[in-house]
Amino acid sequence: MRSSAIPAERQVEIARLVKEKGLVTVESLKEILGVSVITIRRDLAVLEKRGLLERTHGGAISTSPITREYNYREKDKTNSKYKEAIGKAAAELIKDGDTVFINSGSTTFQVIRFLEGKRNIRIITNNVAAAENFGSFPGIELILTGGRYRSPSNCVVGEFASQIISQIMATKTIIGADGLSFKGGLTSPVYQEAAVTRKMIERTQGDVICTADHSKIGKISNFLTVPVDRLNYLVTDWEFVESYRENLESVGIKIIKVEDPDVVR
């Protein structure tokens, strides 16, 4: 593209490149478009305000809206390899004696699976799948919050759930995410689920641990759960986009990036 292109044309091209590549650097855009770094940064700021991308240190990452709620069974079959590895790593953050909130989701269910062998652990969850598949783990007490059942996400929500949660003070909370964005925060397509998760976080004295595979990073949905600076840990997979790291770490989030279990060392 000619460096003399008008800003609107240049910004359309930048938006296209970000959507196509997933992430771009300021330096690469400078070379492609033949304009100054200052001009590129100005264009990125404009596009970020329009919700077309999210700026990161040295570049930008694609953001995309979550346009619908996916059924639990759909989500359970998607990225299962990543979710299992994330679940195992997140379970290692739970220590004997912890009282832990765990919200709904296919990734958080994987965390519960890997808690076997822990001692004196109390799990409070609205994740019905946890009860259906829990079995009997000696040393682990599982408490369901109760509430109105939502079949799409296989969980319970509403005032009953919130009332139970409000009577408990947890040492940790493990939450799944439909969307995680530095600017947009932790979001959900279902406001009732966002409300339950937010209440869990409010009633947590210790770490808030987000479990999210790489496909959730940069996604934004309709309802805010909490801003990203309320998270203490992000447990994600080996395809996590590293250009996102500095932004997240700048607000104190510790990133645990699990390794591909199939890679031979």
Helices and strands as residue ranges (DSSP letters): H 7-21, E 23-25, H 26-33, H 37-49, E 53-56, E 59-62, E 64-65, H 72-77, H 80-91, E 99-102, H 106-113, E 121-125, H 128-133, E 140-144, E 148-150, E 155-157, H 159-166, E 170-176, E 179-181, E 185-188, H 191-202, E 204-211, G 214-216, E 219-220, E 223-226, G 228-230, E 233-236, G 242-244, H 245-249, E 254-257
